[in-house]
Amino acid sequence: MRFIINLFITGAVIAIAAYIVPGAHVAGFWWAIVTGLVIGLVNAIVGGILRLFTFPLNWLTFGLVSFIITILMILLSDKLMGDKFDVEGFWTAALFAIVVAIIEMIFGSIFVGGEDRRRR
C-alpha cells in the first residue's frame, strides 16, 4: 500500500514540476506516474553504475557529478518515453531536477512529518 501511495505522490510531483518548468511537458497524470517509474528505474540502474564509476570525481566535486548524472538520467527518460514526457534540453532538465527535488522535500515534510508526529 505504501508503494502505491508513493507512486501517486511521485506522479503528482512530476506533474507539478512539468507544469512549473517551461520546456518540460508530460501527457497527463497517469503518464506522470509512468514517467516517475521510468526516471526511478533509469536512475537506479544506469545512474547507479555511472555513480559507481565516477565516485572519485564525485567526491572531489562535492556531489556535482551526481547531479549531472541525474540530469542525464532525466534526458535519457525523455528519450525512452517518446512524446509522453518531453524536456527541451540540458538546462531545462537541470531546472526540472531542482524543482522535483524541492517539491519532493515539501511533500516529504508534509506526509512523512505527519506520520512521525502520530507515532510519538
The 8 nearest C-alpha neighbors of each residue, nearest first, counted from 0:
[[1, 3, 2, 4, 5, 6, 7, 8],
 [0, 2, 4, 3, 5, 6, 7, 8],
 [3, 1, 5, 0, 4, 6, 7, 8],
 [4, 2, 6, 0, 5, 1, 7, 8],
 [3, 5, 1, 7, 6, 2, 8, 0],
 [6, 4, 8, 2, 3, 7, 9, 1],
 [5, 7, 3, 9, 4, 8, 2, 10],
 [8, 6, 10, 4, 9, 5, 11, 3],
 [7, 9, 5, 11, 10, 6, 12, 4],
 [10, 8, 12, 6, 11, 7, 35, 5],
 [11, 9, 32, 31, 7, 13, 8, 12],
 [10, 12, 8, 14, 9, 13, 15, 7],
 [11, 13, 9, 15, 10, 14, 16, 8],
 [14, 12, 16, 10, 11, 15, 31, 17],
 [15, 13, 11, 17, 12, 16, 31, 10],
 [16, 14, 18, 12, 17, 13, 11, 19],
 [15, 17, 19, 13, 18, 14, 99, 20],
 [18, 16, 23, 14, 24, 20, 15, 19],
 [17, 19, 15, 16, 20, 14, 24, 21],
 [20, 18, 16, 17, 15, 21, 98, 23],
 [21, 19, 17, 23, 18, 16, 95, 22],
 [22, 20, 23, 19, 18, 91, 17, 24],
 [21, 23, 87, 86, 20, 91, 24, 85],
 [24, 22, 86, 17, 85, 21, 20, 87],
 [25, 23, 85, 17, 84, 22, 86, 26],
 [24, 26, 84, 83, 27, 31, 17, 85],
 [27, 25, 83, 30, 84, 24, 28, 31],
 [28, 26, 30, 29, 25, 31, 14, 83],
 [27, 29, 31, 30, 14, 10, 32, 11],
 [30, 28, 32, 31, 27, 33, 10, 26],
 [29, 31, 33, 27, 32, 28, 34, 26],
 [32, 30, 10, 28, 34, 29, 33, 14],
 [31, 33, 10, 35, 29, 30, 34, 36],
 [34, 32, 30, 36, 35, 31, 37, 29],
 [35, 33, 31, 37, 36, 32, 30, 38],
 [34, 36, 32, 38, 33, 37, 9, 39],
 [35, 37, 33, 39, 34, 38, 40, 32],
 [36, 38, 34, 40, 39, 35, 41, 33],
 [39, 37, 35, 41, 36, 40, 76, 42],
 [40, 38, 36, 42, 37, 41, 43, 35],
 [39, 41, 43, 37, 42, 38, 44, 36],
 [42, 40, 38, 44, 43, 45, 39, 37],
 [41, 43, 46, 39, 40, 44, 72, 45],
 [44, 42, 40, 47, 41, 46, 39, 45],
 [43, 45, 41, 47, 46, 42, 40, 48],
 [46, 44, 48, 47, 41, 42, 43, 49],
 [47, 45, 42, 49, 48, 43, 44, 50],
 [46, 48, 50, 43, 44, 45, 49, 51],
 [47, 49, 51, 45, 46, 50, 44, 52],
 [48, 50, 46, 52, 51, 47, 53, 45],
 [51, 49, 53, 47, 48, 52, 54, 46],
 [50, 52, 48, 49, 54, 53, 47, 46],
 [53, 51, 49, 50, 54, 48, 55, 47],
 [52, 54, 50, 56, 51, 55, 57, 49],
 [53, 55, 57, 51, 56, 50, 52, 58],
 [56, 54, 58, 57, 53, 59, 52, 60],
 [55, 57, 59, 58, 53, 54, 60, 64],
 [58, 56, 54, 64, 62, 60, 55, 59],
 [57, 59, 55, 61, 56, 60, 54, 62],
 [60, 58, 56, 57, 61, 55, 62, 54],
 [59, 61, 57, 63, 58, 62, 56, 64],
 [62, 60, 58, 59, 63, 57, 64, 56],
 [63, 61, 57, 65, 64, 60, 58, 66],
 [62, 64, 66, 65, 60, 61, 67, 57],
 [63, 65, 67, 57, 66, 62, 68, 60],
 [66, 64, 68, 62, 63, 67, 69, 57],
 [65, 67, 69, 63, 68, 64, 70, 62],
 [68, 66, 64, 70, 69, 65, 71, 63],
 [67, 69, 71, 65, 70, 66, 64, 72],
 [70, 68, 66, 72, 67, 71, 65, 73],
 [71, 69, 67, 73, 68, 72, 93, 92],
 [70, 72, 68, 74, 73, 69, 75, 67],
 [73, 71, 75, 69, 74, 70, 42, 76],
 [74, 72, 76, 70, 71, 75, 77, 38],
 [73, 75, 77, 71, 72, 76, 70, 78],
 [76, 74, 72, 78, 77, 73, 71, 79],
 [75, 77, 79, 73, 78, 74, 38, 80],
 [78, 76, 74, 75, 80, 85, 79, 84],
 [77, 79, 75, 76, 81, 80, 74, 85],
 [80, 78, 76, 77, 81, 75, 37, 74],
 [81, 79, 77, 78, 84, 83, 76, 82],
 [80, 82, 78, 83, 79, 77, 84, 85],
 [81, 83, 84, 85, 80, 26, 77, 25],
 [84, 82, 26, 25, 81, 80, 30, 85],
 [85, 83, 25, 82, 77, 24, 80, 26],
 [84, 86, 24, 77, 23, 82, 87, 25],
 [85, 87, 23, 22, 88, 92, 77, 91],
 [86, 88, 22, 91, 85, 23, 89, 92],
 [89, 87, 91, 90, 86, 92, 74, 22],
 [88, 90, 92, 91, 93, 70, 87, 74],
 [91, 89, 93, 92, 88, 94, 87, 95],
 [90, 92, 94, 88, 93, 89, 95, 87],
 [91, 93, 95, 89, 90, 94, 70, 96],
 [94, 92, 90, 96, 91, 95, 70, 89],
 [93, 95, 97, 91, 96, 92, 98, 90],
 [94, 96, 92, 98, 93, 97, 91, 99],
 [97, 95, 99, 93, 94, 98, 92, 100],
 [96, 98, 94, 100, 95, 99, 101, 93],
 [97, 99, 101, 95, 100, 96, 16, 102],
 [98, 100, 96, 102, 97, 101, 16, 103],
 [101, 99, 97, 103, 98, 102, 104, 96],
 [102, 100, 104, 98, 103, 99, 97, 105],
 [101, 103, 105, 99, 104, 100, 106, 98],
 [104, 102, 106, 100, 105, 101, 107, 99],
 [103, 105, 107, 101, 102, 106, 100, 108],
 [104, 106, 102, 108, 107, 103, 101, 109],
 [107, 105, 103, 109, 108, 104, 110, 102],
 [108, 106, 104, 111, 110, 105, 109, 103],
 [107, 109, 112, 105, 106, 111, 110, 104],
 [108, 110, 106, 107, 112, 111, 113, 105],
 [111, 109, 113, 107, 112, 108, 106, 114],
 [112, 110, 114, 107, 113, 108, 109, 115],
 [111, 113, 108, 115, 109, 114, 110, 116],
 [112, 114, 116, 110, 111, 115, 109, 117],
 [115, 113, 111, 117, 116, 112, 118, 110],
 [116, 114, 112, 118, 113, 117, 111, 119],
 [115, 117, 113, 114, 118, 119, 112, 111],
 [118, 116, 114, 115, 119, 113, 112, 111],
 [117, 119, 115, 116, 114, 113, 112, 111],
 [118, 116, 117, 115, 114, 113, 112, 111]]
